Amino acid sequence: MCKDESGSDMNKSPAFQFYPDKFFAGTRHLTDKAFRAYVNIMCWMWQHSPDQHSMNDTDMGWRISTDIKDPECLQSIRSEIMVEEHPLLKARDDGKLYCNGLRKEFKKQEKRRKQTQKAAKASWESRLQKNSDNEPDSADADANAMQTHSESTGDAEQAQCPSTLTPPLSPSPSPPPATHNKEVEGGMTAEEKTKLKCLTAYFLNAIGRGYGRKLTTKPLSTSNALKAMMKDGVAEKDIRAAIDWLAGPNQERECRYEVLSGGSLREKWDRICVAMGKPKGGKRKTKQIATSDGGFMEG
């Protein structure tokens, strides 16, 4: 049970809804002292009672909840609140008194709290499922790699070992030769697409763990940035080495590089390579600048 500095249960609701019309209609017969005592009882129940709507029907229970020490005054107030025609507190089988209005309010808030928890849990599970769907399946990647490998091996064996059977008299048109890793959308082969998907997931997981936070960047934007880097000529192993450095030793630097997206990695690539002590790699685009003597220089 979580408690605050005052010792109150932090899981309890700190307030209840108040309906003046119903409250005044049921307390018009009370004197000023009894009215104040009844308000004290309701507040004490909500703040200190385990179920937030009951109290012990004993002299000590009445004395604590009303904060009245005088026995005669307490007995008078008790008789006003528990008038036979219309008692404000009802008796329970366990020997306690409860306020019916607070009981209804407690059940209403408890129902609302459970509905909120259920909705929050469903939302969290939905986000977890969405994130897991974006991560590559290593088993599928291995299966695709083995499939393309077996296809290429089969093609090579077929080329080296031609069939010895007599061809038919009227041969049917030969099927088009099988191509290995046909290009897919975006000008990438299936193998390159699988590698890019794995590299994107590796970046998001490693950087997220290294910085101790959940990355807000979209996987598609990170994938596009990494794809552009590899098109520039940066090797996949160099990108993975930089990711490991950013998520590991870089965290101990006084002036560390904070890279939270693929675009940021591509933008800071040259500086990261210098900090790592590695060659930059890739194809660096140059432009010609006109000189004062009418010639050109690369910059």
C-alpha positions in Angstrom: 0.0 0.0 0.0 1.5 3.4 -1.0 1.2 6.1 1.6 2.2 9.8 1.5 4.0 11.7 4.2 0.9 12.1 6.3 0.3 8.3 6.3 -2.8 8.4 4.0 -3.3 5.8 1.3 -2.2 7.4 -2.0 -4.5 5.0 -4.0 -7.6 6.5 -2.4 -9.5 9.2 -4.1 -8.9 12.5 -2.3 -12.3 14.0 -2.9 -15.9 13.1 -3.5 -18.7 14.8 -5.5 -21.1 16.9 -3.4 -24.8 17.5 -4.2 -26.0 20.5 -2.2 -29.7 20.0 -3.0 -29.8 16.4 -1.6 -27.5 17.2 1.3 -29.5 20.2 2.6 -32.8 18.4 2.1 -31.6 15.6 4.4 -30.0 17.8 7.1 -32.5 20.6 7.6 -33.7 19.1 10.9 -30.2 19.2 12.4 -29.0 21.9 14.8 -25.8 23.8 14.0 -23.7 21.5 16.2 -25.2 18.4 14.8 -24.8 19.7 11.2 -21.1 20.4 11.8 -20.7 17.0 13.4 -22.3 15.3 10.4 -20.0 17.1 8.0 -17.0 16.0 10.1 -18.2 12.4 10.0 -18.5 12.4 6.2 -15.0 13.9 5.9 -13.5 11.4 8.4 -15.1 8.5 6.6 -13.7 9.5 3.2 -10.3 10.2 4.5 -9.6 7.5 7.1 -12.1 4.6 6.5 -10.7 1.7 4.5 -13.9 1.7 2.3 -14.2 5.5 2.5 -17.9 5.4 3.6 -18.2 3.7 7.0 -17.3 4.1 10.8 -17.5 2.0 14.0 -20.9 2.4 15.8 -19.2 2.8 19.2 -18.7 5.7 21.6 -15.0 5.9 20.6 -16.0 5.8 16.9 -18.4 8.7 17.3 -15.9 10.7 19.4 -13.1 10.3 16.8 -15.2 11.0 13.8 -17.1 14.1 15.2 -14.1 15.4 17.3 -16.5 16.0 20.2 -15.3 15.0 23.7 -18.3 15.9 25.9 -20.4 12.7 26.4 -23.7 14.6 26.9 -23.2 16.8 23.8 -22.1 13.7 21.8 -25.2 11.7 22.8 -27.5 14.6 21.8 -25.8 15.0 18.4 -25.9 11.2 17.9 -29.7 11.1 18.5 -30.2 13.9 16.0 -28.2 12.2 13.3 -29.7 8.8 13.9 -33.3 10.0 14.3 -35.7 7.0 13.9 -37.8 8.5 11.1 -34.9 9.3 8.9 -31.4 8.2 10.1 -28.6 9.8 8.1 -26.3 6.8 8.7 -27.4 3.2 8.0 -26.4 0.1 10.0 -24.5 -2.8 8.5 -24.3 -6.4 9.5 -20.7 -6.0 10.7 -21.7 -3.5 13.4 -20.6 -0.4 11.4 -22.5 2.6 10.2 -22.2 3.8 6.6 -23.2 6.9 4.6 -25.2 5.8 1.6 -24.3 8.8 -0.5 -20.6 8.2 0.1 -21.1 4.5 -0.7 -22.6 5.3 -4.1 -19.8 7.9 -4.8 -17.1 5.3 -3.9 -18.6 2.7 -6.2 -18.9 5.2 -9.1 -15.3 6.4 -8.7 -14.1 2.8 -8.4 -15.9 1.8 -11.7 -14.5 4.9 -13.5 -10.9 4.1 -12.2 -11.1 0.5 -13.5 -12.4 1.7 -16.9 -9.5 4.1 -17.1 -7.0 1.5 -16.2 -8.5 -0.9 -18.8 -8.3 1.7 -21.5 -4.8 2.7 -20.6 -3.7 -1.0 -20.7 -5.3 -1.6 -24.0 -3.7 1.5 -25.5 -0.2 0.4 -24.1 -0.6 -3.1 -25.5 -1.7 -1.7 -28.9 1.5 0.5 -29.0 3.7 -2.5 -28.0 2.1 -4.6 -30.8 2.6 -1.8 -33.3 6.3 -1.5 -32.4 6.8 -5.2 -32.6 5.2 -5.3 -36.0 7.7 -2.7 -37.2 10.7 -4.8 -36.0 12.1 -7.3 -38.5 11.6 -11.0 -37.9 15.1 -12.6 -37.7 13.6 -16.0 -38.7 12.0 -14.6 -41.8 15.2 -12.8 -42.7 17.2 -16.0 -42.3 14.6 -17.9 -44.4 14.8 -15.4 -47.2 18.6 -15.5 -47.2 18.6 -19.3 -47.3 16.0 -19.3 -50.1 17.9 -16.9 -52.3 21.1 -18.9 -51.6 19.5 -22.2 -52.5 18.1 -20.7 -55.7 21.5 -19.3 -56.8 23.1 -22.7 -55.9 20.5 -24.6 -57.9 21.0 -22.3 -60.9 24.8 -22.9 -60.8 24.5 -26.7 -60.5 22.0 -26.7 -63.4 24.5 -24.7 -65.6 27.4 -27.0 -64.7 25.4 -30.3 -65.1 23.3 -30.1 -68.2 20.5 -32.7 -68.6 21.4 -35.9 -70.4 17.8 -36.7 -71.4 16.9 -36.5 -75.1 15.0 -33.3 -75.7 11.5 -33.7 -77.1 10.9 -33.4 -80.8 8.9 -30.2 -80.4 10.4 -28.4 -77.5 8.2 -25.9 -75.7 9.4 -22.3 -75.4 12.0 -22.2 -72.7 11.0 -20.1 -69.6 12.8 -16.9 -69.0 16.0 -17.5 -67.0 15.6 -17.1 -63.2 17.0 -13.9 -61.9 18.5 -13.7 -58.5 17.2 -10.9 -56.3 15.0 -9.1 -58.7 14.8 -5.3 -58.1 11.9 -4.2 -55.9 10.4 -0.8 -55.3 12.9 2.0 -54.6 15.6 0.4 -56.8 16.6 -2.1 -54.0 17.0 -5.8 -54.2 15.2 -8.1 -51.8 18.4 -8.9 -50.0 19.3 -5.2 -49.7 15.7 -4.4 -48.4 16.1 -7.1 -45.7 19.4 -5.7 -44.6 18.0 -2.2 -44.5 15.1 -3.4 -42.4 17.4 -5.1 -39.9 19.7 -2.1 -39.8 16.8 0.2 -39.1 15.6 -2.0 -36.2 19.2 -2.2 -34.8 19.5 1.6 -34.9 16.2 2.2 -33.1 16.8 -0.5 -30.4 20.5 0.3 -29.7 20.1 4.1 -29.6 17.0 3.8 -27.5 18.8 1.6 -24.9 21.9 3.7 -25.0 20.1 7.0 -24.3 17.6 5.4 -22.0 14.5 6.7 -23.7 12.0 5.8 -26.4 12.8 7.3 -29.7 10.0 9.4 -31.3 11.4 9.2 -34.8 9.4 7.2 -37.3 11.0 4.0 -38.5 10.4 5.0 -42.2 12.3 8.2 -42.0 15.2 6.5 -40.2 15.1 3.8 -42.9 15.2 6.4 -45.7 18.2 8.1 -44.1 20.2 4.9 -43.7 19.3 3.9 -47.3 20.7 7.2 -48.5 23.9 6.7 -46.5 24.5 3.3 -48.1 23.8 4.8 -51.5 26.5 7.3 -50.8 28.9 4.4 -50.3 28.9 4.0 -46.5 29.3 0.3 -45.6 26.7 -1.3 -43.4 29.4 -2.5 -41.0 30.6 1.1 -40.5 27.1 2.3 -39.8 26.7 -0.5 -37.2 30.1 0.4 -35.6 29.0 4.0 -35.3 25.7 3.0 -33.8 27.5 0.9 -31.2 29.9 3.8 -30.4 27.0 6.3 -30.1 25.1 4.0 -27.7 28.2 3.0 -25.7 31.5 4.9 -25.2 30.0 8.1 -26.6 27.8 8.3 -23.5 30.8 8.7 -21.2 32.2 11.7 -23.2 31.9 15.1 -21.6 30.7 16.6 -25.0 28.8 13.6 -26.4 27.0 13.3 -29.8 23.3 13.0 -29.4 21.9 11.2 -32.4 18.2 10.3 -32.1 17.3 9.7 -35.8 18.7 8.4 -39.0 18.7 11.9 -40.5 20.8 13.2 -37.6 23.2 10.3 -38.1 23.7 11.1 -41.7 24.1 14.8 -41.0 26.8 14.3 -38.3 28.5 11.4 -40.0 31.8 13.1 -40.8 32.1 14.5 -37.2 31.3 11.2 -35.7 33.9 9.4 -37.8 36.5 11.9 -36.7 35.6 11.5 -33.1 35.8 7.7 -33.5 39.2 8.0 -35.2 37.9 6.2 -38.4 37.9 7.3 -42.0 34.7 8.9 -43.1 34.0 6.6 -46.1 31.4 7.1 -48.7 31.3 9.3 -51.7 31.5 13.0 -50.8 29.8 15.3 -53.2 31.9 18.2 -54.4 31.1 21.4 -56.3 33.2 23.6 -58.5 33.9 27.1 -57.3 35.1 29.8 -59.7 38.5 31.3 -58.9 39.7 34.9 -59.5 41.9 33.9 -62.4 39.0 32.5 -64.3 39.6 28.8 -63.4 37.7 26.4 -61.2 38.4 24.5 -58.0 36.6 21.8 -56.1 35.2 22.6 -52.7 
